[in-house]
Amino acid sequence: MPVPTPTTARLDGLVGGQLRSLAAAARLPHATTERLGEVFEALTRESLDRAAAEDYPGLSRINANGLPFQWSACFGTTGLPRAVRFLCESGTPGTGAGERLEVSLDRLGQACRVLGLPGVPRWFAQDVLPTVLPGGGNLPAHWRSALWTGVGAAGATVALKPYLNLCRDRPLDRWRRVGRVLRSLGRERALERLCELSSQVSAGSWPVGLAVDITPTGEPGRVKAYFRSESVTAAWLQRWYTALGAAAHLPAVRELLDAFPHPDRAAYPDGAFVLTLEVHPGDGALTLKTDLAVTRWSTGDAPAVRGTARLLGRLGLDPAGLDATLAALGAPEPAEDRSDVVRFVGLGYEPDGSRHVNVYLEPPSATTARESRYDRPPGGAGARRPGAGQPSGPDVAAAVQRGLRWLNLAQRQGCWSDYSLPVGIADGWVTAYVLAQLPGLPAGPSRRAADTALRWLRSARTPGGGWGYNGTCDDDADSTGLALRALRSRGLPVPPGALAVLKRCCHPDGGVATYPPGSLPGGAWTAPTADVTATAVAGLGAGAARAGSWLLGQRGDNGLWSPYWWLTPLYPTASSLDLLTGPHGRPVANRVLEPTRAAVCDYVPDGPFETALLLRCRLALRVPGPHEPLRSLLDRQNRDGSWPASAHLRLTAPTVHEPWSVVDAGTVHLDHRGILTTATVLGALLSLCSDR
């Protein structure tokens, strides 16, 4: 695959080279590539006629730095995108929005003529344009631009999509303009649906743009209305999808949000979502697309790329296409702390129910290039670069020793603590979790730190007989089960009161709830969950066979167990496999676990927490080749010995029984100190050493 090199410091040459590289990667026919190049030249003749720089004043802010051009890669059922798409602005930087509107219309007409049309279609110029834009050229003073153009090429077709600015007047007036455009184009049924929707979803929804596809015959195609969110919770998205009758897509939207966690805040920042209402030609079917402005809370390109790869994998799409697209653009290696390329990530669906993921990318330039170019082989965003070998035993041992030293120093007043939920900091649960991950430590500083924590844990039992999230919370089966696992692994006596706590949480079918029946707030918190069952049964020391049968009945169609308290399915999957494949579980035939083995082999992890859980799953299933997640873990270890915090816990609302299918399921929290993440990685590495 050709990778462009910046032989010129000018934007037109740089972006033009990327265009040719993407066209080659998409295998566009030569004639299509030629027409696409002519359209690109017509639309960007003035706007890209300048040198690459850090900032690009004088036009609207398609990208944060003002660069007036953005790539859009669409990933569907095929791994590599078979289309080239971009959004651009026309006109000379620094001129007024009104003057550039005239230039943009002229350039749009030129692009239409390249494609065999007589010019800008009459329906657009006479019906759509005057409906959306103010008359007499009196554009609002705050507008940087009024018109942008989207371009897409696939197969033998090059298509155009003009975008118009809706950002003026009251929200109601904007909604009405969208309705008048639908009426002028004869989309009466869609207009009725828009009126029905507006009363249900208008709160927090600001119409900001409108676009209409120009079909190859010059007729109007899809009409798209863009709605920008205020500072809203995930309930805003759920209202939209429910109102449109698209609840079947809510689990996929949940995957989108989980791929880009926004921890410790119920509300997303202003403008976090741009929702597109798409009106399709013909029967007027309505669909939705949700774009996340991931740069508003993501720390850099690396987590955005990992999140996108995870999303693609979880939706059954091939993550390899993302790497191939970035390589074709000559993008720099994604940085953990800089957002140079990735701007938005979106999820959409078609009337036939098929889904696609869009990634919006700023063209990489000399100002974003760093020493390490993006150079990954096919195989997903977690694939290693050539030359990275299998880690050695001494490498793993050294990483474990560094991690244990950090964990020793992270202990405070005899315990470990992390997270910050409304009920406070977690100490009892976190300490029990760390001890359960580190059984059988040899004599030395780490063993002494564990003994200190164990004494603290035994003294921290609540009056109820077990352990809770912290001293102010009621006993729960997860904290109590972890504490008893820690005691059992060290041959220490188990308090009868703690066993009684676990027994109260057990259900006759074999599953174990987080809290016993009758406790507050009740609801799903007193229902069995895969997150807790295996841990509680291990602490109880009984009921493994019945629990194993229950767990197998809870496994999803994708071969994994769905999480109640976590964002990752690998947490309940790893704990369930520990029970099902461990010495105390019921023997399970290999064919029974084959769907899980296939899912684990294909899973793309995001962050050290998930990667460590994936390693545990592979070890439990005897999947060969653990060196890929292992190498990732060794590479991600911080210099102080810890691993970057990535254990995302969801405080699921007690009214929600299946958070994986509900968008507004609860607030996500991160282990900001990295205690849980580091302990999980150490547990996986120690298991690997023991297995070897």
C-alpha positions in Angstrom: 0.0 0.0 0.0 1.4 3.4 -0.9 2.2 5.7 2.0 2.5 9.4 1.1 5.6 11.3 2.1 5.4 15.0 2.6 7.5 16.1 -0.4 5.9 19.5 -0.3 5.1 21.7 2.6 2.0 23.0 0.9 -1.4 21.8 1.9 -2.7 21.3 -1.7 0.2 19.0 -2.5 0.1 17.2 0.8 -3.7 16.5 0.9 -3.7 15.7 -2.8 -1.1 13.0 -2.2 -3.2 11.6 0.6 -6.2 11.6 -1.8 -4.2 9.5 -4.3 -3.1 7.1 -1.6 -6.6 6.6 -0.3 -7.9 6.1 -3.8 -5.3 3.4 -4.3 -6.2 1.7 -1.0 -9.9 1.8 -1.9 -9.1 0.3 -5.3 -11.0 3.0 -7.1 -11.0 2.7 -10.9 -8.6 5.0 -12.7 -11.4 7.0 -14.3 -13.0 7.6 -10.9 -9.8 8.6 -9.3 -9.2 11.2 -12.1 -12.7 12.7 -11.7 -12.3 12.7 -8.0 -9.0 14.6 -8.4 -10.7 17.2 -10.7 -13.5 17.7 -8.1 -10.9 18.1 -5.3 -9.0 20.7 -7.4 -12.2 22.7 -8.1 -13.4 22.8 -4.5 -10.1 23.4 -2.7 -8.3 25.6 -5.3 -8.1 28.6 -3.0 -8.7 27.2 0.5 -5.7 24.8 0.4 -3.4 27.1 -1.5 -1.1 27.8 1.4 1.7 26.3 3.4 1.3 23.7 6.1 1.3 25.4 9.6 0.2 25.0 13.1 -3.0 27.1 12.7 -5.1 28.1 9.7 -7.1 31.3 10.3 -9.5 32.9 7.9 -12.1 30.1 7.4 -14.5 28.1 9.5 -13.1 25.6 11.9 -13.8 22.2 10.2 -10.8 21.1 12.4 -9.8 22.7 15.7 -6.8 24.4 14.1 -8.9 25.7 11.2 -7.6 23.4 8.5 -10.5 23.5 6.0 -10.5 19.9 5.0 -11.4 16.6 6.8 -11.3 13.0 5.7 -14.2 10.6 6.6 -13.5 6.9 6.6 -16.5 4.6 6.7 -16.1 1.0 8.0 -18.9 -1.4 7.2 -18.9 -5.1 6.6 -15.6 -5.0 4.6 -12.4 -4.4 6.4 -10.9 -1.8 4.1 -13.0 1.2 3.1 -13.9 0.9 -0.6 -14.7 4.6 -0.8 -12.9 7.9 -0.4 -14.8 10.7 1.4 -14.0 14.2 2.5 -15.5 17.4 3.7 -14.0 20.7 2.5 -14.5 24.5 2.4 -14.1 26.6 -0.7 -12.9 30.2 -1.0 -10.0 32.5 -0.1 -9.1 32.5 3.6 -9.8 35.9 5.2 -12.6 37.0 2.9 -16.1 37.4 4.3 -18.6 34.6 4.6 -20.9 36.3 2.0 -18.1 36.6 -0.6 -17.0 33.0 0.1 -20.7 31.8 -0.3 -20.7 33.1 -3.9 -17.3 31.4 -4.6 -18.4 28.2 -2.9 -21.5 28.0 -5.1 -19.4 28.6 -8.2 -16.9 25.9 -7.2 -19.8 23.5 -6.5 -21.1 24.2 -10.0 -17.7 23.4 -11.4 -17.6 20.1 -9.5 -21.1 19.3 -10.8 -20.0 19.9 -14.4 -17.0 17.6 -13.8 -19.5 14.9 -13.0 -21.6 15.5 -16.1 -24.3 17.8 -14.6 -25.1 21.2 -16.0 -24.3 22.9 -12.8 -25.7 23.4 -9.3 -29.2 21.7 -9.5 -32.1 24.1 -9.7 -33.9 22.5 -6.7 -30.9 23.3 -4.6 -30.4 26.9 -5.8 -34.1 27.8 -5.9 -35.7 25.8 -3.1 -33.1 24.7 -0.5 -30.7 27.6 -0.5 -33.2 30.4 0.1 -35.1 28.4 2.7 -32.0 27.8 4.8 -29.9 31.0 4.3 -31.1 34.6 5.0 -32.2 36.6 2.0 -30.2 39.4 0.4 -26.9 37.9 1.4 -27.4 39.2 5.0 -25.4 36.5 6.7 -25.1 36.6 10.5 -22.0 38.5 11.6 -20.9 35.5 13.7 -20.9 33.1 10.8 -17.5 32.1 9.5 -19.1 30.3 6.6 -22.4 29.4 5.1 -21.7 26.4 2.8 -19.3 23.4 2.8 -19.1 20.5 0.4 -18.9 16.8 1.1 -17.5 14.4 -1.6 -17.7 10.7 -1.8 -16.3 8.3 -4.4 -16.9 4.5 -4.6 -16.8 2.3 -7.6 -17.5 4.3 -10.7 -19.4 7.0 -8.9 -18.4 10.4 -7.4 -21.1 12.1 -5.4 -21.5 15.6 -3.9 -23.2 16.7 -0.7 -23.5 20.5 0.0 -23.8 21.4 3.7 -25.6 24.6 4.8 -25.3 26.5 8.1 -28.4 26.5 10.3 -26.8 28.4 13.2 -29.1 31.4 13.5 -32.3 32.4 15.3 -34.2 30.3 17.9 -34.0 26.5 17.9 -37.7 26.4 16.9 -37.0 28.5 13.8 -34.2 26.1 12.8 -36.5 23.1 13.2 -39.0 24.8 11.0 -36.4 25.5 8.3 -35.6 21.8 8.2 -39.3 21.1 7.8 -39.7 23.6 5.0 -36.8 22.0 3.1 -38.5 18.6 3.4 -41.7 20.0 2.1 -40.0 21.8 -0.8 -38.5 18.4 -1.8 -41.8 16.5 -1.5 -40.8 14.6 1.6 -44.2 15.0 3.2 -44.2 11.8 5.3 -40.7 12.7 6.6 -42.1 16.1 7.5 -44.8 14.5 9.6 -42.3 12.3 11.4 -40.1 15.4 12.1 -43.1 17.2 13.7 -43.8 14.1 15.8 -40.2 13.8 16.9 -39.7 17.5 17.7 -42.0 17.4 20.8 -40.0 14.4 22.2 -36.4 15.2 21.4 -36.0 18.9 21.0 -34.8 19.5 24.5 -31.0 20.0 24.3 -31.0 19.5 20.5 -29.8 22.4 18.5 -30.2 22.2 14.7 -26.8 23.3 13.3 -26.6 22.1 9.7 -28.5 20.6 6.8 -27.1 18.6 3.9 -28.7 17.1 0.8 -27.1 14.5 -1.5 -26.9 15.4 -5.1 -27.4 12.1 -6.9 -25.6 11.2 -10.2 -28.7 12.2 -12.1 -28.9 15.6 -10.4 -31.9 14.7 -8.2 -32.0 15.2 -4.4 -31.0 12.1 -2.5 -30.8 11.8 1.3 -31.6 14.9 3.4 -29.5 15.2 6.6 -30.3 17.4 9.5 -27.6 17.8 12.1 -28.4 18.4 15.8 -25.7 19.5 18.3 -26.2 18.6 21.9 -26.0 20.8 24.9 -24.3 19.5 28.0 -26.5 16.3 28.4 -26.5 12.9 29.8 -26.7 9.7 27.8 -30.5 9.9 28.3 -30.5 12.5 25.5 -29.4 9.8 23.0 -31.8 7.3 24.4 -34.7 9.7 23.9 -33.8 10.1 20.2 -33.5 6.4 19.4 -36.6 5.5 21.3 -38.7 8.3 19.7 -37.6 7.2 16.3 -38.5 3.5 17.0 -34.8 2.5 16.7 -34.5 0.9 20.1 -32.9 -2.2 18.4 -29.8 -0.1 17.9 -29.4 1.0 21.5 -27.0 -1.8 22.4 -24.7 -0.6 19.6 -24.9 2.9 20.9 -24.0 1.6 24.3 -20.9 0.0 22.7 -20.1 3.4 21.2 -20.2 5.2 24.5 -18.3 2.4 26.3 -15.6 2.5 23.7 -14.9 6.1 24.7 -15.6 6.3 28.5 -16.3 9.7 30.1 -15.5 8.8 33.7 -16.9 10.3 36.9 -19.4 12.6 35.2 -23.0 11.9 34.4 -23.2 14.8 31.9 -21.1 15.0 28.7 -19.6 18.3 27.7 -21.4 20.8 25.6 -21.2 19.7 21.9 -20.1 16.1 22.8 -22.7 14.7 20.4 -23.7 15.6 16.9 -26.7 13.5 15.9 -27.7 13.2 12.3 -31.3 12.6 11.3 -31.2 11.1 7.8 -34.2 11.2 5.5 -33.8 8.6 2.8 -35.3 9.1 -0.7 -38.1 6.9 -2.0 -40.1 5.7 1.0 -38.8 8.5 3.3 -37.3 6.2 5.9 -35.6 7.9 8.8 -32.4 6.7 10.4 -29.9 8.2 12.9 -26.2 8.6 13.1 -24.4 9.6 16.3 -21.0 11.3 16.1 -18.9 11.7 19.3 -16.6 14.7 19.6 -14.0 12.4 21.3 -11.4 15.2 21.5 -13.5 16.9 24.2 -12.7 14.2 26.8 -10.2 11.8 25.2 -6.5 12.5 26.1 -5.1 11.8 22.7 -5.2 9.9 19.4 -4.0 6.6 20.9 -7.1 6.0 23.2 -9.3 7.2 20.3 -7.8 4.7 17.9 -8.0 1.9 20.5 -11.6 2.8 21.3 -12.5 2.8 17.6 -10.8 -0.6 17.1 -12.7 -2.0 20.1 -16.0 -0.6 18.7 -15.4 -2.1 15.3 -14.5 -5.5 16.8 -17.6 -5.5 19.1 -19.9 -4.7 16.2 -18.4 -7.5 14.1 -16.5 -5.2 11.8 -12.9 -5.6 10.9 -10.5 -3.3 12.9 -7.7 -3.8 10.4 -9.3 -1.2 8.1 -8.6 1.5 10.5 -4.9 0.8 10.6 -4.8 0.6 6.8 -6.5 4.0 6.5 -4.1 5.7 8.9 -1.2 4.1 7.1 -2.5 5.3 3.7 -2.7 8.9 5.1 0.9 8.6 6.5 -0.5 9.4 9.9 2.0 9.6 12.9 2.0 7.0 15.5 -1.1 7.8 17.7 0.0 9.7 20.8 -1.4 9.1 24.3 -1.5 12.8 25.1 -2.0 14.6 21.8 -5.0 14.7 19.4 -3.4 15.3 16.0 -5.6 13.3 13.6 -8.8 11.8 15.1 -11.6 14.3 15.4 -15.0 12.5 15.6 -16.1 8.9 15.7 -19.6 8.1 14.6 -22.0 5.2 14.5 -24.9 4.9 12.0 -27.3 2.4 10.5 -29.1 2.0 7.2 -32.8 1.3 6.6 -31.9 -2.4 6.2 -30.5 -2.4 9.7 -26.8 -2.7 8.8 -24.4 -0.6 10.8 -21.3 1.3 10.0 -18.7 3.3 11.9 -17.4 6.6 10.6 -14.0 8.1 11.7 -13.3 11.7 10.8 -9.7 12.5 10.4 -7.7 15.7 10.1 -5.1 15.4 7.2 -1.7 14.7 8.8 0.8 17.3 7.9 4.5 18.1 8.6 3.3 19.9 11.8 1.8 16.6 13.2 4.5 14.2 12.0 6.8 12.8 14.7 9.8 10.4 14.6 7.7 7.2 14.7 5.5 7.0 11.6 2.3 5.0 11.8 3.5 1.6 10.7 1.3 -1.3 11.8 0.6 -4.5 9.9 -3.0 -5.7 9.4 -4.5 -7.2 12.5 -6.1 -4.3 14.4 -5.0 -1.3 16.3 -3.3 -3.5 18.9 -1.0 -5.3 16.4 2.7 -5.0 17.0 5.2 -3.4 14.6 7.6 -5.7 12.8 10.6 -6.7 14.9 8.8 -7.0 18.2 9.6 -10.5 19.5 8.1 -12.6 22.2 8.8 -11.3 25.7 11.2 -13.4 27.7 10.7 -14.8 31.2 13.2 -12.3 32.7 11.3 -9.5 31.0 8.0 -10.6 32.7 9.7 -11.2 36.1 11.3 -7.7 36.0 7.9 -6.1 35.2 6.3 -8.0 38.1 8.9 -6.8 40.5 8.5 -3.2 39.4 4.8 -3.5 39.7 4.9 -5.0 43.2 7.3 -2.3 44.4 4.9 0.4 43.2 1.9 -1.4 44.8 3.8 -1.6 48.1 4.4 2.2 48.1 0.7 2.8 47.1 -0.5 1.3 50.3 -1.9 3.9 52.7 -2.6 3.2 56.4 -2.4 -0.5 55.8 -4.8 -0.7 52.9 -5.3 0.1 49.2 -7.9 2.5 48.1 -9.2 3.9 44.8 -12.2 5.2 42.9 -14.4 8.0 44.0 -18.1 7.2 43.9 -20.9 9.2 45.6 -20.5 7.0 48.7 -16.8 7.8 48.9 -13.4 6.2 48.3 -13.3 2.4 48.0 -11.0 0.7 50.5 -12.5 -2.6 51.7 -13.4 -3.8 48.2 -10.1 -2.6 46.6 -7.9 -4.1 49.3 -9.8 -7.4 49.0 -9.4 -7.3 45.3 -5.7 -6.6 45.4 -5.1 -9.4 47.9 -7.2 -11.9 45.8 -5.0 -11.1 42.8 -1.7 -11.7 44.6 -1.8 -15.1 46.4 1.3 -17.0 47.3 3.8 -14.2 47.2 7.3 -15.2 48.3 8.9 -13.8 51.5 10.0 -10.2 51.0 8.6 -6.6 51.0 5.6 -7.5 48.9 4.7 -10.4 51.2 5.0 -8.1 54.2 2.8 -5.4 52.5 0.2 -8.1 51.7 0.3 -9.3 55.4 -0.2 -5.7 56.6 -3.2 -5.3 54.2 -4.6 -8.6 55.3 -4.6 -7.6 58.9 -6.3 -4.3 58.0 -8.9 -6.2 56.0 -9.7 -8.6 58.9 -10.2 -5.6 61.1 -12.4 -3.9 58.6 -15.3 -6.4 58.7 -18.6 -4.6 59.1 -21.1 -5.3 61.9 -23.0 -7.3 59.3 -20.3 -9.9 59.2 -18.8 -9.3 55.8 -17.2 -6.6 53.8 -18.5 -3.7 51.6 -17.2 -1.1 49.2 -16.0 0.9 52.2 -16.9 1.1 55.9 -20.0 3.2 55.3 -21.6 0.7 52.8 -23.6 -2.4 53.4 -22.0 -5.8 52.9 -21.9 -7.1 49.3 -21.2 -10.4 47.8 -18.4 -9.1 45.6 -16.3 -7.5 48.4 -17.0 -10.3 50.8 -16.2 -13.0 48.2 -12.9 -11.3 47.3 -12.0 -11.1 51.0 -12.7 -14.7 51.6 -10.7 -15.7 48.5 -7.8 -13.8 50.0 -8.2 -15.6 53.3 -8.6 -19.0 51.8 -5.6 -18.6 49.5 -3.4 -18.0 52.6 -4.9 -20.9 54.6 -6.6 -18.6 57.1 -9.9 -19.3 58.8 -13.1 -17.9 57.2 -15.5 -16.0 59.5 -18.9 -17.7 59.7 -20.6 -14.3 59.5 -19.1 -13.6 56.1 -20.2 -17.0 54.8 -23.7 -16.1 56.0 -23.5 -12.9 53.9 -22.7 -14.8 50.8 -25.4 -17.4 51.4 -28.0 -14.7 51.7 -27.0 -13.5 48.2 -27.2 -16.9 46.6 -30.2 -17.7 44.4 -31.6 -21.2 44.0 -30.6 -21.3 40.3 -26.9 -21.0 41.2 -26.4 -17.3 40.5 -25.3 -14.8 43.1 -26.5 -11.3 43.5 -24.4 -8.3 44.7 -26.8 -7.6 47.6 -29.2 -10.0 49.4 -33.0 -9.8 48.9 -34.8 -7.0 50.7 -31.7 -4.7 50.8 -31.9 -1.2 49.5 -32.1 0.1 46.8 -33.2 -3.4 45.6 -34.0 -3.8 41.9 -31.3 -5.3 39.8 -28.8 -5.0 42.6 -30.4 -8.0 44.3 -30.6 -10.0 41.1 -27.8 -12.6 40.2 -25.0 -11.3 37.9 -22.1 -12.9 36.2 -19.8 -10.2 37.5 -20.2 -11.5 41.1 -21.2 -15.1 40.9 -17.8 -16.8 40.3 -16.1 -14.6 42.9 -18.7 -15.2 45.5 -18.7 -19.0 44.9 -14.9 -19.1 45.2 -15.2 -17.3 48.5 -18.0 -19.5 49.7 -16.1 -22.7 48.8 -19.3 -24.4 47.7 -21.9 -24.4 44.9 -19.4 -24.4 42.0 -21.3 -27.0 39.9 -24.7 -25.2 40.2 -23.1 -21.8 39.6 -21.3 -23.1 36.5 -24.5 -24.3 35.0 -26.1 -20.9 35.7 -23.2 -19.1 34.2 -23.2 -21.1 31.0 -26.9 -20.2 30.6 -26.0 -16.5 30.9 -23.4 -16.4 28.2 -24.2 -14.1 25.3 -24.5 -15.1 21.7 -21.1 -13.6 21.0 -19.5 -16.2 23.4 -18.8 -13.6 26.1 -20.5 -12.8 29.4 -22.1 -9.4 29.6 -21.0 -7.1 32.4 -23.3 -5.5 34.9 -20.8 -3.4 36.9 -18.0 -3.0 34.3 -17.7 -1.7 30.8 -15.7 -4.7 29.6 -17.2 -8.1 29.1 -13.8 -9.6 29.8 -14.3 -9.1 33.5 -17.2 -11.5 33.9 -15.8 -13.7 31.2 -12.5 -14.1 33.0 -14.1 -14.8 36.3 -16.6 -17.2 34.8 -13.8 -19.1 33.0 -11.8 -19.3 36.3 -14.8 -21.2 37.8 -15.6 -23.3 34.7 -12.0 -24.4 34.0 -10.6 -24.4 37.5 -10.1 -27.4 39.7 -13.3 -26.9 41.7 -15.7 -26.4 38.7 -17.8 -28.9 36.9 -15.9 -30.4 33.9 -16.8 -28.6 30.7 -16.4 -30.1 27.3 -14.1 -28.2 24.9 -17.0 -27.8 22.4 -19.1 -25.9 25.0 -16.4 -23.2 25.4 -15.6 -23.0 21.7 -17.7 -19.9 21.1 -15.9 -18.2 24.0 -12.5 -19.3 22.6 -13.3 -17.8 19.2 -14.5 -14.6 20.7 -11.3 -14.3 22.9 -9.1 -14.9 19.9 -10.7 -12.1 18.0 -11.1 -9.6 20.8 -9.3 -6.2 20.5 -8.6 -4.9 24.1 -8.5 -1.3 25.0 -6.0 -0.5 27.8 -4.0 -2.5 30.3 -7.0 -3.6 32.4 -8.8 -5.2 29.4 -5.5 -6.6 28.1 -4.7 -8.3 31.4 -8.2 -9.8 31.5 -7.8 -11.0 27.9 -4.5 -12.7 28.9 -6.3 -14.4 31.8 -9.0 -15.6 29.4 -6.5 -17.0 27.0 -4.6 -18.8 29.7 -7.9 -20.3 31.1 -8.9 -21.5 27.6 -5.3 -22.6 26.6 -5.3 -20.3 23.6 -1.8 -20.4 22.1 0.2 -17.3 21.6 -0.3 -15.1 24.7 2.7 -13.0 23.7 0.6 -10.3 21.9 -1.3 -9.1 25.0 1.8 -9.8 27.1 4.0 -7.6 24.9 1.3 -4.9 25.1 1.3 -5.0 28.9 5.1 -4.8 29.1 5.1 -1.9 26.7 2.4 0.0 28.6 4.0 -0.2 32.1 4.9 3.2 33.5 8.4 4.0 34.7 7.3 3.9 38.3 6.1 0.3 37.9 2.3 1.0 37.7 0.1 0.6 34.7 -2.2 3.4 33.3 -5.5 3.5 35.0 -8.1 1.8 32.7 -10.5 -0.2 35.0 -13.8 1.5 34.1 -16.5 0.7 36.7 -20.1 1.5 35.9 -22.4 2.5 38.8 -25.4 0.9 37.1 -28.8 2.2 38.2 -30.7 -0.3 40.2 -33.6 0.0 37.8 -31.5 -1.2 34.9 -31.2 -5.0 34.6 -29.3 -5.2 31.2 -27.0 -2.2 31.0 -25.4 -3.5 27.8 -28.7 -2.7 26.0 -29.5 0.6 27.7 -27.7 3.9 26.7 -28.5 5.7 30.0 -27.3 2.9 32.3 -25.3 4.7 34.9 -22.2 6.9 35.5 -18.8 5.4 34.7 -15.9 5.7 37.2 -12.2 5.2 36.7 -9.6 3.9 39.1 -7.6 7.1 38.9 -4.8 5.9 41.1 -4.4 2.8 38.9 -4.6 0.4 41.9 -7.1 -1.9 40.4 -5.5 -1.9 37.0 -2.0 -2.6 38.3 -3.3 -5.4 40.5 -5.2 -7.0 37.6 -2.1 -6.9 35.4 0.1 -8.3 38.1 -2.4 -11.1 38.7 -2.4 -12.0 35.1 1.4 -11.9 34.8 1.7 -14.1 37.9 -0.8 -16.5 36.5 1.3 -16.7 33.3 4.5 -17.3 35.2 2.8 -20.1 37.2 1.3 -21.6 34.0 4.7 -21.6 32.4 
